[in-house]
Each structure stands twice: as structure tokens, then as C-alpha cells.
Amino acid sequence: MHLNPREWVNGTQVLQYNPDVKKVHLRVKVTNIPTASWNGEDAHEALLNITVPPILLFSSVRPTGACTFDGTVLCELGNPFRKNETKVLVLTFEASGISLHTRGVTTMLQLSTLSTQDDLEPEVAELLVDYTVQTSLSIKTSWLSTHFSGTVMGESAMKTVSDIGSPVEFVFMVENNGDPLEMVGILVLEFTWPYEVANGKWLLYLTEIVVDTDVRELCVPPGDVVNELNLTLSNQMQSRKRRELEANTQAQEVVTLAATKRARSETSLSCFQRTARCVQFSCPLRNLRKTATVTVRAHVWNSTFLEDFSSFDRVKVDGEATLYLQTDLPSIHMKNHTVQFFVNIDSDLTEEQPTEIELWVIIVAVLAGVLLLSFIILLLWKCGFFKRASTRAMYEAKGQKAEMKIQPSETERLTEDY
């Protein structure tokens, strides 16, 4: 007798069950083989009676028509069931009754016949149930973009979380595709959060974690992980709308990067590359039945980026979240699910923008320059700057030069004096 061959533990079959498993097969092999060559006979009105628990519902049998169901499963093996004959039955049961609370399935099998046989003891078929919880974890937006700008502000000057910097918000969605866990276990969402930069300055400052199952509650992990400075929580939605409006206004302007920056320079602060200090904390999903959302709100620590990362255009930050099952029951299991999240933090530092010159001003300036140049040329022409000398004047100058007498030398003058 075999129950849908699976794993075996200490001689007992194990069913790896999840809600996708709809049917369980029971294979029964019955033989009428003599224990010795001199004994044995045909079994008249041989019957097999199978008693199954209510969680299994009889569906079908092969060969067809060999069994009937009326509270128990009754199978006719033959009349007579011949000597040395073997019969194999495969029974199918609906497994819709198996749940998280099912630890095992016990089936009783009893042979009967009108022939004489004293050793027809009932057989017990046991099946251990290893239940696999089917869940999923996703994130609404795994990539977020925000910015840093403004001036440095110390911790002592901060009163509300809006003083810290730009807000970020991640929404994680958990779905349970099976039975509610209730008392058998609890789902836990564990975070690896980029908390500080390497020198100990704040990075993404956690302000609030909201868990929304059938009951809405705050997740407050131990160790003052959330809102450690106890700053006043501002209206998140109003702050977000105001920043989006400012961002849209700034996007319409031409941004000039500082002269000390390289074009599109980037750096990374990563939990996986150990370029950021990360903290681990967990949020239990106690009242989860089918779905839950976990909203994590934080703020970019603006002063850290102004002091340490102002020479970069973009800083990439990442972390991860893992969903796992917490239970004391060895028969319940779940595959862990992990998602990663990322934040692109862009620099909004700008220099003073030059005043834009209107096109008509340029046109008027060019025309004025042309008119001024024309006036100067006309004035020079009136003054004779461009007038050439006449041919007569040139010959008169040559004649005067030809009539010039050669002056006597000093020796000739002395000779004439004597």
C-alpha cells in the first residue's frame, strides 16, 4: 500500500502539502499467495474496507467501478479472489480538508472473506503532512527619486521631521494565499535599512512604520530605531505636495552645476557593498489573514549630503526587506521572500542664474552698431580721410626735389677760401 510516494521519515510517508495540492492518491496492492505450496485456496466474497478521515473525500478509483463509497470505501476483490492472484487499486481523494492544523492522515484498511483465514488483521496507513505556507512579498515602487539642497542644519535646531530633508516612502505588500496562520505561526517582515554613512552621520532617518492588516497599528522596533530624536511628525501629505510643487517649479529652470562638479558624477551608499551602515529590525504581521501593507516613512538627512556629498550629482542608496515565517511547529514551512529597494538622491544645488537677454534687445543692439559704424565712416569721408593726392601735386614734389643743389664738401670750401 502506497500513498502518493513522497519523502519518508522513520518509515512514514510525508506529504509536502500546499493549497495547490487538490488530490491525494492511495495505491493498494492485495495478493492471495499461499505461504506454502501445499496450502492456499480461492477467497470467496473477498472485500476490502477502507476507512478514511473526514478531511479526505472519495473521488474515484482505478479500475473503474471496483469500489463504492457509503461512509467508508468498500472494494470488491472478486468472488472468488483466485489463488496466486494480485489486484492493484488506485483510489483518489479530494484533499480540500487538509489545513494548517492537520498534522497527519490515518487510513484504516480491513480485508474480509467468507473463506477461512485467521490472520486478516487491519492495516494502518499513515501520512504525515508537511504544510507549506504560500505567500508573496512585493513593493509598490522599488526605485524612488528625491533630492538634497538648501543649507546645513544641526540636530538641536530641528523641531519637526520636515526640518531633516526630503521625505521618502516605501510601501511593501504581503499576501497570504492559504489559510490564516492564526495561532500556528506569524509572518515577520525584516528590514536591512541604510541608517548611517560610514562616518556615523545620519543617512535615511526613519520617522514612522505603519502596519495595515485587519488592524492598523504602528511598528516600533526595540532600540529607538524609529524617530530616535523624537521629532514632531509633520503632515506627510502636505509636505509631499509642497515639495512636489517646488520640484516642478525648479524643473522648469535651467540648472547650472557648480564648477567643482563633474558631469553626472555618482556615488553609492549600499548595505550590500558595506559602503553604508545598516540596521536590521523586524515588524510582525500579527493580524494578517489575506493581505497586509507595511508603509515605511523616512527623510533624507539633508545636512549629511550637503557636508559630505555636495560634489556629486547623484547618490544611490539601497536596502532590502525579507518576509519569513516564525513558528514552533516543524510541520509548517515557508520559503523566504526578499525584495530590494533603492533611492536616487540628486543634488539640487544651483548657482545664480544669468539674466536671459531678449531677442529684440540683441536685434536693436546690432542695428545700433551698424548705424554708428556708418556714421563714423561718413564723418571720416567728409574730413578727406579717404581722398587721394592729384598727379600734378606729385610732379611738383618731384621738381622741387630735382632743383636741390648738392652742398660742397669741407675740403672744397677750404680750397675756395685760399
Sequence and secondary structure as in RCSB ss.txt:
>XXXX:A:sequence
MHLNPREWVNGTQVLQYNPDVKKVHLRVKVTNIPTASWNGEDAHEALLNITVPPILLFSSVRPTGACTFDGTVLC
ELGNPFRKNETKVLVLTFEASGISLHTRGVTTMLQLSTLSTQDDLEPEVAELLVDYTVQTSLSIKTSWLSTHFSG
TVMGESAMKTVSDIGSPVEFVFMVENNGDPLEMVGILVLEFTWPYEVANGKWLLYLTEIVVDTDVRELCVPPGDV
VNELNLTLSNQMQSRKRRELEANTQAQEVVTLAATKRARSETSLSCFQRTARCVQFSCPLRNLRKTATVTVRAHV
WNSTFLEDFSSFDRVKVDGEATLYLQTDLPSIHMKNHTVQFFVNIDSDLTEEQPTEIELWVIIVAVLAGVLLLSF
IILLLWKCGFFKRASTRAMYEAKGQKAEMKIQPSETERLTEDY
>XXXX:A:secstr
 EES  EEETTEEEEEE TT  EEEEEEEEEE  SSTT    BTTEEEEEE  TTSEEEEEESTTSEEESSSEEE
EEESSB TTEEEEEEEEEE TT  TT  EEEEEEEEE SS  S    EEEEEEEEEEE EEEEES SEEEEEE S
    GGG  BGGGT  EEEEEEEEEE SS  TTS EEEEEEEEEEEETTS BSEEEEEEEEESSSEEE   TTT 
SSTT  B   HHHHHHHHHHHHHHHHTS     TTS TT EEEEETTTTSEEEEEEEEEETT SSEEEEEEEEEE
 HHHHHHHSTT SEEEEEEEEEEEEE S TTEEE  EEEEEEEEEEE           HHHHHHHHHHHHHHHHH
HHHHHHHTTTT    HHHHHHHHHHHHT      HHHHHHHH 
